[in-house]
Amino acid sequence: MHLILIGLRGSGKSAVARRLANLLWKTAADSDKLALAHFEEADSITQVWENHGEHAWRAVEAELCAQLNTDDGIPAGNWPQETDLIIALGGGVPMVPDAATALAQLRQAKQARILYLACRPEVLCARLQSQVAGLLDESRPPLTDADNLLDEIRQVATERDPVYRDLADGVVDVSDLTVDQVSNHIVKSYM
């Protein structure tokens, strides 16, 4: 059974997926990296959005989710060919209707457990601002027309939180936890 981590940017999905994979001797996969590989000429998600539009990016994300839905549980396409991946899903993926449907089908078929890594907007903002200078602006496109990062996070959280909660088998508040603490909690509570 796959473990799929969902949540906003900066919630630690990729870092937690890598840590869990190490703890559990499984393979971590990142949907943003797989989607970006589809656009060979692009170095960042921002470039994809500029050259092809957000719709093209979202279509690839939906296709990646559809590729997880197989009869034998082994994903199709460029996913690692294993039945028990630890997947960091891009924050916008659950907002794509076809992707959300595919995720719900995975849960229903008991091929995946979905965990929402929830985090307070102020903490997300601090995390994103502490990353390498320019990382957010250069590699990730803005998601709203907000004047500042905290307002953008609040707007996106308001829109996405109900969808994430509806899709998730569990919610882990990661606001005050390290990657190791989150990973250990997931192992103890959900594995």
Secondary structure, DSSP 8 states (H G I E B T S, - for coil): -EEEEE--TTS-HHHHHHHHHHHHT--EEEHHHHHHHHSTT-SSHHHHHHHH-HHHHHHHHHHHHHHH--TTS---TTS-S-SS-EEE--TTGGGSHHHHHHHHHHHHTTSEEEEEEE--HHHHHHHHHHSSTTHHHHHS--SS--SSHHHHHHHHHHHHHHHHHHH-SEEEE-TT--HHHHHHHHHHHH-
